[in-house]
């Protein structure tokens, strides 16, 4: 790429120089013809002026060529510097240390190109971290990305509503139908969340997968109820496709709970705990997660699919 760029610069200069030389030669030839005519007419004074004009044209041609050579040398030098910087950036892209260092450690933002390279590095670094943290099943970002999004909203003072989504009695379903069917149901849940986000939320809103049957959706407090209702409606309309007809007819499956006790588990439902900073303030993503877990435990105790928005107010010291 480096040599190709320099080759293009040289070719462009040679073409320009050739045009310049041809134009100069045509001008000199025209002046020579006019000078000969004045000689035949004994206009010696005009002839001398034309001869001087020929010298001026020749000097301008030479000056133009020399200026072009200087400009070309400068362009080649600058192009070489640009390519060296791009080559250095490309090298760092392929190194594992990209996760352990910031772009400012290997680039100095002296101009627009360096800043663009640094921004590209930061985006790639962020994407790499999210990919490594993503769930292999749903391809949704995981805990690290969730914490990063929440931290960013708190730092920028953006109001948010975090939906902590959990499937009710998923373990019993997984035991009854097997890992493969359970994985299909998890993927379906991720798709339901994304559809709700695409339909009601903003493009920059976030869907994450904590793990297992636990998900997170971060959106605006103004539309969170619409999002929750859409999730519940979509999930409840699809869940019957994941059960056998006889289990649907009975309305439950039989299994063993986490304590080893045999019991009946109803057709799976979905619970959503919503935590917002509209009425209360938080100091960290961990505090948000604790509140969301409290709300979720209560919602899961209710029959069927439900959502609950925490509307408690932070008590401030007077």
N, C-alpha and C positions, 0 to 999 in steps of 0.2 A: 504494500500500500504506500509505503514511504517513497519508493522509487517511482511508482506510478504517478504520484502527485507531482514530484519534481519533473517527470517527463512531460506532463501536461503543461507545467509552467514554461519549460523550454520550448515546446512546440508553439505555445501561444506567443511567446516572445519572437520566435523566428518568423512566424506568419506576419506579425505586426511589423517587424523590421523589414521583411521583404516588400510589404505594401508601401512602407515609408520610403525605401530605396527607389522603387519603381516610380512613385510620385515625384521624388526629387529628380530622377533622371528625365522624366517627362518635362518637368519645369525647366531644367537646364537646356534640354533640346529646344524647347520653345523659345527660350531667351536667345539661344545661339542663332536660330533662324531669323528672329527679329533683328539681332545685331548685324547679320549679313545684309539684310535689306537696307538698314541704315548706312552700312558701308558703301553699298552701291549708290546711295543717294547723297553721299558725302556729308552725312550728319555725324561728324566725328565726335562731337560732344555727347550726343545721345548714345553713340556706340560705347563710349567710355563708361557711361552710367550703367548700361546693360552688362558690360563686363564686370563692373563692381557688384551688380545684382547677382550675377552668377556666383561670385565668390561668397556673397552673403548666403545664398541658397545652399551652397556646398557646406558652409560652416554650420548652418542650422541642421542640415542632415547629419553631420558628424556629431554635433552636440546632442541631437535626439537619440542617435544610436548609443552614445556614451551614457546618457541618462537612462536609457532602457536597460543597458547592461548593469548599471548600478541598482536600478529598481528590481531587476530580475535576481541579482545576487541577494538583495535584502529579502525578497519574497521567498527564495529558496531557504535562506537562513531561518526565517520565521516559520515556514512550513516544516522544516526539520525539527524545530523546537516543539511545535504543536504535536508532531508525530511521536517525538520522544515522550512527551507527557501522556499522550494517549496510550503509548506502549506500556508506560509505567503503570497507568491506571488499569489496563487490561491484565497486567501481571498480578496486581493485587487482587483483582476479581477472582483469580483462580487459586488464591492462597487461603488456607484455612484460617489464618490469622485475621481475616476480615471480620470475624466475629469478636475478636479480642482487641481491636484498635479502631480508632475513629479516623475518618478520612483526613482530618487536619494533621494527623501524624505523618502522612506521606504526601500531602498536597498543601501548598500555600495559596490561598484564594487571592491571587494577584490580579486576576481579570475575570471577565465573564465566563470564559471557557473553564477555568479552574472551578469556579462556583458551580457551573452546570455539572461538572464531573463529580464534585462533592455531593451535590443533591442526588445524582444518579446512584452514587455509592450508598448513601443513606437509605434510599428507597430499596435498593437491592438487599442491603443488610436487614432492613425491617421485614422484607418479604421472606428472606432466608430464615429469620427467626420464627416467623409465623408458620412457615412450612414445616420446620422441624418440630414445632409445638402442636401442629394440627393433628386431629384425630385421623388415623389411617382408615377408619370405617366411613366417616361422613365427609372427610376432607375439610371440616370446619376448624377454625383456629381454636386453640385450647386455653388453658389457665393463664399462661404468660400474656397472651394477646388480650384476654379479658381484663386482666389487671392493668395493662398498659392503656387500654381505652378508657377505663374508669379514672385512672390517674390523670390522664390528659383532660378529661371533662372537668374534673375537680380543679385542676390548675388553671384552666381557662374560664372557670365560672359558668360552664354550660349546664343548664338544667337537664336532668336525665331521669329516665325510669328504667330500672333494671328488672326484667322478668326472669325469675328463676323457675325453669320448667322441669317437671319431673313426671315420669310415668308411674301410675299406681299399680302395684302388684306385678311389676315386670318380672321379678325373679320367678314367681310361680309360673308365669307364661313361658319363660325361658326353659324351666325345668320340664314343663309339659310338652312343648313343641320343639325344643332343641335349639342349639346355638345358631344355626343357619337362619331359621325363621325369626329368632330374636334379633339377629343382625339386620334382617330385612325391615323389621319393624322400627329399629333405631334409625335406619336410613330414611324411611318414610317420614318419621317425626322431623328429622332435619329438613326435609323437603317442605313439609307443612309450615315450618317456621319461616323458611325463606319465601314461600308464597305469600304469607301474611305480611312479611316485611316489604316485599315488592309491591303489594297492592295498597298498603296503607301507610307505611313508614317512608322515611327519606332514604335516598341512595346511600348516604354516609352512615346510616344506622347499622348496627352490628349484630351478627348471629354467631354464637360460639358454642362449642361442645366441651363441657367440663370432663365428661367421661361417662361410660355406661349409659344410663337413661336420663342423665342430667344435662340440661342445655341452658343457655343464657341468651336473651335477646335484649339489647339496649336501644331504646328509642326515646322519643319525646314524651313528656308527661301529658301533653295535650291529646295524643292519639293512642295512648297505651291501652285504653279500654277497648277501642275498635280492634286493635291488634290481638288482644287476648280473646275477644269474642270470635274473631276469625280463626284463630288457632284451634279453639275448642270445637267450633262448628266443623271445620275441615277434618280434624282428627276423629271426632265421633262418627262422621260419615264414612270414614275409611277403615276404622278398626275392625269392623265385622268381616272384612275380606281376609283377615289374618286368623280367623277361627274356623274350626270345623262346624258343619251344620248342626250336629248333635249338641255341641257345647253352646252354640248360640241359642238353640231351642231351650236348653236347661237354664241359660243365663249365667252360668258359672263353670269353673273348672275346679277339680279337686287337686290339692297339692299339700306340701309341707312348708310351714313358715320357717323363719330363721331360727326359731326355738325348737324345731323338730316336731311341732304339733301339726297333725293333719287337720285341714280345714278347707272350706269352700272359698274360692276367690272369684269375685264378679268379673264380668267382661271389662277389660282394661279401660281406664279413664286417664285423663291428664290433669295435673294440678299446676297452677301458675301462681307464684308469690311475687308481688310487685313491690319494689322498694324505690322510692323517689326522694330527691333532695329538695322538693318544692316546699315542704313544711319543716323539714329537719336537715341539719347539716351533718356531714361525715368527715372524718379525718383521714380515712384510708380505705382502700378496697377491701381490706380484711374486715373492717367494721361493717361495711355494706353486706358482705357475704354472711356475717353472723346474723344480722337482722333478717336477711332473705331466708336463711335456714329456719329461723324461728317461725316466720310466716308460713313457709312451706310445710313444716310439720303440722301446723294447724289445718291448712287447706287439705292436706292428704287425709285427715281424719273425717272429712265430709264425704258423703256418698256422691258418686258420679264425677264428672269433670267440672272444675270450678277455678275461678281466679279470685284473688283478694289483693286489694291495694292497701298498703300500709299508710294510713292517714294520721298517724301520731305526730305530735309536734315536739320538737326539741325544747326542753326546759332550759332557759338561759338564766344565768345568775343575775340578780338585780343589782 
